Amino acid sequence: MLEYTGQTKANSEGFHSVVDSDIESWIKRPKSSSQQDYRKLFELTKHCYAAKLPQANCDEIPEFDTAEDSFLQRPSMCTNKSSKQSCEIMKEEKQQEKELITPINDEDKHLLLRSDQEQCKLQAIKMKSGGCYTGQWYKRKPHGMGEYLFADSSRYVGEWNNGFASGKGEYYYADGGHYKGEFHLNSMQGTGIYKYADGTVYDGQWMNDKYHGYGIEIKNESQYKGKFKSGLKHGQGTLIFSNQEKYEGSFVNGLFEGKGVFIWPDGRRYEGDWKKGMMHGQGMLQWPDGRIYVGQYVNDKRQGFGTFQFADGRKYAGQWMNGLQHGSGEFTEFHGQITKGVWRDGKLFSIY
């Protein structure tokens, strides 16, 4: 499930000092900002250090979903447990499924004999699980239309097949949540709409009580449209945060991964490679004032070879490390003068 409480901030390519930006990149992320605090891009040697140029800081993008909170895994309708596939859990669930449709009173068991020959409708029958079923029976199992009231006051109304909730139905959770859609063997499976008690809405495909396939999820004015796999965003999708930050591209296990585009409300735009939710690989970051960086990223920071061009035509082309100019490079002035040298931690260390 999307988490939007303080997790969608970004401060990509802000205009702070080198030290501040490094700290923000790893500690304060994420935070949206459009500040214009201009600093030096390079500190030249004593022969040419008079030029003061705006600093191009590290990149940041918002943290969003973790594997734990990227979806709300609903408990199994019958067992109130997540569907862990161990032998002990499966054995316990089988027993509970049996108790779900086993009458507690001998008189009610006798009534079920009527269903051996034909489908019949019976009044409320209390089960060993603590629940109560009212509806159609066949071969001593719920079969047809019926309503089941669970011990925790949650309720299922819909189709049954051979003792299982299967077909179209509605489930009303005790916490106020509501699901309407398709079921298979007591699990949400197929297509359906889930409205959570906190206002979150998911409309899409399900498998084994998890988002699986194409779906739309809306929470706190944020929205995701795209593919899911086993409850996590997986495949192509579009995620728009409540502050209007937007990512469109590939997801893997709930995180940005592969090719994607991230757009900030102030007009900044990154297009390129992602890995585990971070800019990683080859990418291009553009600013609305005309600045542009094209090059390599490692864990949200410029690292490797890259070119940074200013709106007035000045340009640095060379090596980067941890978001700073580091290694061999050259700086071209807007009038064409080129300075070649070696940079260390964002400062010109020596000239060729």
Secondary structure, 3 states (H helix, E strand, C coil): CCCCCCCCCCCCCCCCCHHHHHHHHHHHCCCCCCCCCCCCCCCCCCCCCCCCCCCCCCCCCCCCCCCCCCCCCCCCCCCCCCCCCCHHHHHHHHHHHHHHCCECCHHHHHHHHHHHCCCEEEEEEEECCCCEEEEEEECCEEEEEEEEECCCCCEEEEEEECCEEEEEEEEECCCCCEEEEEEECCEEEEEEEEECCCCCEEEEEEECCEEEEEEEEEECCEEEEEEEECCEEEEEEEEECCCCCEEEEEEECCEEEEEEEEECCCCCEEEEEEECCEEEEEEEEECCCCCEEEEEEECCEEEEEEEEECCCCCEEEEEEECCEEEEEEEEECCCCCEEEEEEECCEEEEEC
